[in-house]
Amino acid sequence: MAAWTRRREDVGGVTLSVRALGSDGPQLVLLHGLGVSGAVWQGLGRLLESFASLLAPDLRGHGESDKPSAGYLPRDYVGDIAALVAHEPARPLAVIGHSLGAVIAALLAAERPELMTKLVLVDPPVDATRPRDPIVTVEKLRHAEPGALEAELIRREPGMGDLYAKALASLYRTAADGAFQAVLRSEPGFPAVVSVLGNVKVETLVVAADPRLDAALGAEAAEHVVSLLPQGRLVTIPGARHAVHASKPRELVKAVRDLLEL
């Protein structure tokens, strides 16, 4: 079994920490959500590495990447990822983004379609009717007494387990305050992103979590998003929580393989 490697790459004034796995097969770029890091893809990566090579950066302000004092708007992240992907020897087959990473991936596809062939948006937070309370709570508890954030994560998802809760809480505490503040100040549902979905010309898969749970995308909004995409299709995974890659990894991999025809 191959091991993930790590490197640091300057993308124009900001240095990103980048994980990579595998050297054979088409490349997939994996973009994580708010407050965590590329480490969250490690489990899913074991299911993907049999048919693809993987690139999983820590976004600016996250994990071991640089944490500038400002620059946490979606366009800032897009610039970083565009520079990172442009450094690669071949165009990735697909960019896969979860949550905030899906916002970045969608904007990247709209503005720089030559950098990818296909796009996967995993529970993108483009539904203004869904609550942001979980983000508010995590932001508050990141600076609370030790154990408070872990307890909240387990309360929210009882099957999580202590070790996973501790690892996730550690990532949240490491993230830059500016990253959280930028999302909380942004307009709910990221309407600026929704407005450019019609410009996404590559084949796109929207993977929706179960709207009965903590999905960022309700059923009606998911249908609307797909209707805006020129080549969009929708897969909803029953029982999947917002972190689809963690709660239903095999179902997510199947959906990705179907899209990529691998």
C-alpha positions as CSV (number, residue, x, y, z in Angstrom):
1,M,0.0,0.0,0.0
2,A,1.5,3.3,-1.1
3,A,1.9,6.1,1.5
4,W,0.7,9.7,1.2
5,T,3.6,12.1,0.6
6,R,3.8,15.7,1.6
7,R,5.3,18.7,0.0
8,R,5.1,22.5,0.3
9,E,4.3,24.6,-2.8
10,D,4.4,28.3,-3.3
11,V,1.3,29.4,-5.2
12,G,2.1,33.1,-5.4
13,G,2.9,34.6,-2.1
14,V,1.2,31.8,-0.1
15,T,2.7,28.4,0.5
16,L,0.4,25.4,0.6
17,S,1.0,22.0,2.3
18,V,0.0,19.4,-0.3
19,R,-0.6,15.7,0.2
20,A,-0.2,13.3,-2.8
21,L,-1.0,9.6,-3.2
22,G,-0.2,7.4,-6.1
23,S,1.5,8.1,-9.4
24,D,-0.5,6.0,-11.8
25,G,-3.9,6.7,-13.2
26,P,-5.7,10.0,-13.8
27,Q,-5.3,12.7,-11.3
28,L,-8.0,13.8,-8.9
29,V,-7.7,17.1,-6.9
30,L,-9.5,17.0,-3.6
31,L,-10.5,20.2,-1.8
32,H,-11.6,20.0,1.8
33,G,-14.2,22.1,3.7
34,L,-14.0,24.9,6.2
35,G,-11.8,24.5,9.3
36,V,-10.2,21.1,8.5
37,S,-7.4,20.1,6.1
38,G,-6.4,17.7,3.4
39,A,-6.1,15.0,6.1
40,V,-9.8,14.4,5.9
41,W,-9.4,12.7,2.5
42,Q,-7.0,10.1,3.7
43,G,-9.6,7.4,4.4
44,L,-11.4,8.1,1.1
45,G,-8.1,8.1,-0.7
46,R,-7.5,4.5,0.1
47,L,-10.6,3.7,-1.9
48,L,-9.7,6.0,-4.8
49,E,-6.0,5.1,-5.1
50,S,-6.7,1.8,-7.0
51,F,-7.7,3.8,-10.1
52,A,-6.4,7.4,-9.6
53,S,-3.6,9.5,-8.3
54,L,-4.6,12.1,-5.7
55,L,-3.7,15.6,-4.8
56,A,-5.1,17.0,-1.6
57,P,-3.9,20.5,-0.5
58,D,-4.5,22.2,2.8
59,L,-6.3,25.4,1.8
60,R,-4.7,28.6,2.9
61,G,-5.4,29.2,6.6
62,H,-5.9,25.5,7.2
63,G,-3.8,22.6,8.3
64,E,-0.1,23.2,7.7
65,S,-0.5,25.8,4.9
66,D,0.3,29.5,5.4
67,K,-2.2,31.5,7.4
68,P,-2.2,35.1,6.1
69,S,-4.0,37.7,8.2
70,A,-6.4,38.3,5.4
71,G,-7.5,36.9,2.0
72,Y,-10.2,34.3,2.8
73,L,-12.7,35.1,0.1
74,P,-13.6,32.4,-2.4
75,R,-11.6,34.1,-5.1
76,D,-8.5,34.0,-2.9
77,Y,-8.7,30.2,-2.6
78,V,-9.5,29.9,-6.3
79,G,-6.3,31.7,-7.2
80,D,-4.2,29.4,-5.0
81,I,-5.7,26.2,-6.5
82,A,-5.5,27.5,-10.0
83,A,-1.8,28.1,-9.5
84,L,-1.3,24.7,-7.9
85,V,-3.1,22.8,-10.6
86,A,-1.3,24.8,-13.3
87,H,2.0,23.5,-11.9
88,E,1.0,19.9,-12.5
89,P,2.4,18.1,-15.6
90,A,-1.1,17.1,-16.9
91,R,-4.6,18.5,-16.5
92,P,-6.5,16.7,-13.7
93,L,-9.3,14.4,-14.7
94,A,-11.5,15.9,-12.0
95,V,-11.6,18.4,-9.1
96,I,-13.7,17.1,-6.2
97,G,-14.7,19.7,-3.6
98,H,-16.6,19.3,-0.3
99,S,-18.5,22.1,1.3
100,L,-16.3,25.2,1.1
101,G,-14.1,23.2,-1.2
102,A,-17.1,22.7,-3.5
103,V,-17.6,26.5,-3.6
104,I,-14.0,26.9,-4.6
105,A,-14.2,24.0,-7.2
106,A,-17.3,25.4,-8.8
107,L,-15.7,28.9,-9.2
108,L,-12.5,27.4,-10.5
109,A,-14.5,25.4,-13.1
110,A,-16.4,28.5,-14.2
111,E,-13.3,30.7,-14.5
112,R,-10.6,28.2,-15.5
113,P,-12.3,25.2,-17.3
114,E,-9.1,24.3,-19.0
115,L,-7.8,23.1,-15.6
116,M,-10.1,20.1,-15.3
117,T,-12.2,17.7,-17.3
118,K,-14.9,16.9,-14.8
119,L,-16.2,18.3,-11.5
120,V,-17.7,16.8,-8.4
121,L,-19.4,19.1,-5.8
122,V,-20.0,17.2,-2.5
123,D,-22.8,18.8,-0.5
124,P,-22.1,22.4,-1.6
125,P,-23.4,25.0,0.8
126,V,-25.4,26.9,-1.8
127,D,-28.8,26.6,-0.1
128,A,-29.7,29.8,1.8
129,T,-32.4,28.1,3.7
130,R,-30.1,25.7,5.6
131,P,-28.9,26.9,9.0
132,R,-25.3,28.0,9.7
133,D,-25.6,27.2,13.4
134,P,-23.0,24.4,13.2
135,I,-20.4,26.8,11.9
136,V,-21.3,29.4,14.5
137,T,-21.0,26.8,17.3
138,V,-17.7,25.4,16.1
139,E,-16.2,28.9,15.7
140,K,-17.2,29.7,19.3
141,L,-16.0,26.4,20.8
142,R,-12.7,26.5,19.0
143,H,-11.6,29.0,21.7
144,A,-13.4,27.4,24.7
145,E,-12.0,25.2,27.4
146,P,-10.4,21.9,26.3
147,G,-13.0,19.2,25.6
148,A,-15.9,21.5,24.9
149,L,-15.6,21.2,21.1
150,E,-15.0,17.5,21.2
151,A,-18.2,17.0,23.3
152,E,-20.2,19.1,20.9
153,L,-19.0,17.1,17.9
154,I,-19.9,13.8,19.6
155,R,-23.3,15.2,20.6
156,R,-24.0,16.3,17.1
157,E,-22.9,12.9,15.7
158,P,-23.0,10.2,18.4
159,G,-21.3,7.5,16.3
160,M,-18.2,9.7,15.8
161,G,-16.0,8.3,18.6
162,D,-13.6,10.0,20.9
163,L,-10.5,9.6,18.7
164,Y,-12.1,11.0,15.6
165,A,-13.6,13.9,17.6
166,K,-10.2,14.8,19.0
167,A,-8.6,14.8,15.6
168,L,-11.3,16.9,14.1
169,A,-11.3,19.4,16.9
170,S,-7.6,19.7,16.6
171,L,-7.9,20.6,12.9
172,Y,-10.7,23.2,13.7
173,R,-8.5,24.8,16.4
174,T,-5.5,25.0,14.0
175,A,-7.5,26.9,11.3
176,A,-7.2,30.6,10.9
177,D,-9.9,32.8,12.5
178,G,-10.1,34.7,9.3
179,A,-11.3,31.6,7.4
180,F,-14.3,31.2,9.7
181,Q,-15.1,34.9,9.9
182,A,-15.1,35.2,6.1
183,V,-17.7,32.4,5.7
184,L,-19.8,33.7,8.5
185,R,-19.8,37.2,7.0
186,S,-20.7,35.9,3.5
187,E,-24.2,35.9,2.1
188,P,-26.0,32.7,3.0
189,G,-26.1,30.2,0.1
190,F,-23.2,31.9,-1.7
191,P,-25.4,33.5,-4.4
192,A,-22.4,34.7,-6.3
193,V,-21.4,31.1,-6.8
194,V,-24.9,30.0,-7.9
195,S,-25.0,32.9,-10.4
196,V,-22.0,31.4,-12.3
197,L,-23.0,27.8,-12.4
198,G,-24.3,28.3,-15.9
199,N,-20.7,29.0,-16.9
200,V,-19.5,25.6,-15.7
201,K,-19.2,23.8,-19.0
202,V,-17.5,20.6,-17.8
203,E,-19.5,17.5,-16.8
204,T,-20.5,18.0,-13.2
205,L,-21.7,15.6,-10.5
206,V,-23.5,17.1,-7.5
207,V,-23.5,14.7,-4.5
208,A,-26.1,15.6,-1.9
209,A,-26.1,14.4,1.7
210,D,-29.3,13.3,3.3
211,P,-31.5,16.4,3.8
212,R,-33.1,14.8,6.8
213,L,-29.7,15.0,8.6
214,D,-27.2,17.9,8.6
215,A,-26.9,18.3,4.8
216,A,-25.9,21.8,3.6
217,L,-28.1,21.3,0.5
218,G,-31.8,20.7,0.7
219,A,-33.6,18.5,-1.8
220,E,-35.3,21.4,-3.7
221,A,-32.0,23.4,-3.8
222,A,-30.1,20.4,-5.1
223,E,-32.5,20.0,-8.0
224,H,-32.2,23.8,-8.7
225,V,-28.4,23.7,-8.7
226,V,-28.3,20.8,-11.1
227,S,-30.8,22.6,-13.4
228,L,-28.4,25.5,-13.7
229,L,-25.4,23.3,-14.7
230,P,-25.2,22.7,-18.5
231,Q,-23.9,19.2,-17.9
232,G,-25.1,18.5,-14.3
233,R,-26.3,15.4,-12.7
234,L,-27.4,14.7,-9.1
235,V,-26.8,11.8,-6.7
236,T,-28.4,11.9,-3.3
237,I,-26.9,9.4,-0.8
238,P,-29.5,8.3,1.9
239,G,-28.0,8.3,5.4
240,A,-25.1,10.5,4.4
241,R,-24.2,13.3,6.7
242,H,-22.6,16.6,5.5
243,A,-19.2,15.0,5.6
244,V,-20.2,12.5,3.0
245,H,-16.6,11.3,2.5
246,A,-16.6,10.2,6.1
247,S,-20.1,8.9,6.6
248,K,-20.7,7.1,3.3
249,P,-17.2,6.8,1.6
250,R,-18.0,3.7,-0.5
251,E,-21.2,5.2,-1.9
252,L,-19.3,8.4,-2.7
253,V,-16.5,6.5,-4.5
254,K,-19.1,4.6,-6.6
255,A,-20.7,7.9,-7.7
256,V,-17.3,9.3,-8.6
257,R,-16.3,6.3,-10.5
258,D,-19.6,6.3,-12.4
259,L,-19.0,9.9,-13.4
260,L,-15.4,9.3,-14.4
261,E,-16.3,6.0,-16.2
262,L,-13.4,4.2,-14.4
